[in-house]
């Protein structure tokens, strides 16, 4: 998939309601959220501060403050990223958004490919339980952040008091260089909004602004009838008391399709496109690296393989090392120190004055074939 990236502007980009930033707490627990009768289970291991707006539009912390303990990124090379996710639609609510940091090899979904169980359950039923299981089993996933409330359009058409954006802080170990975001478009049969395996910023204070599109999971017919939809969609947008609906997959509506761009609300069933319609981009995701080392790149067979650590020590692809004091060790074990002295193979040395020894130490003298000569 192609993700549109633009330089960072203030996020959220469109703020009809005022929001004041506050600090929130870390949380690492497993949660179960009830949204309009739809049970949404999720693992929030490694996730961080969660912000949502209160009824007055002010931003409040909604995460529980706990010690991460063993959930902290291993190896001392971890980073922390701040994600701000904003609902840009006029007629769709999102389930509490999930964000994960992970290695480049992790892929939650791919446009043009069949949806897996994780995506199908989320897109059809708002069910994050399979995602929770995947997080626990996949060692390439480093940190996960989960919102605690659905995200509604900025004008809150259902008068729910729910936020239209959320900010999550998520940790990442040194191998977690990419992120994935996913959330259900609630008033759809199997629609979702997401970003899959997008590279994270590498520099501290570096940022990206991403505009994810909306997708159809290709697993259920788009009947657009309330009996086939998650009940919360009616309440969150239309402000109506949910009646009927389902939070379970209906095999009679099953499609054997692939993930593709969502056509939007077509008005073929109970959904009025004027109320429940939207256009892409469905969301904006702003990600910023707020803590961790700058641009540490390990030799993975691409590029020059140079690595610089936090102490200023550098190792290039040939095994040469330069430390913070200017000393160099090359791949053969030869050392040049900051004064220009060189020690080569077999203990031969040339000092800064040009004197050489072949393993027999002389003071200010040079040896040539075993004979001493005055320097």
Order of alpha helices (4+ residues) and beta strands (2+ residues): beta-beta-beta-beta-beta-beta-beta-alpha-alpha-beta-beta-beta-beta-beta-beta-alpha-beta-alpha-beta-beta-beta-beta-beta-beta-beta-beta-beta-beta-beta
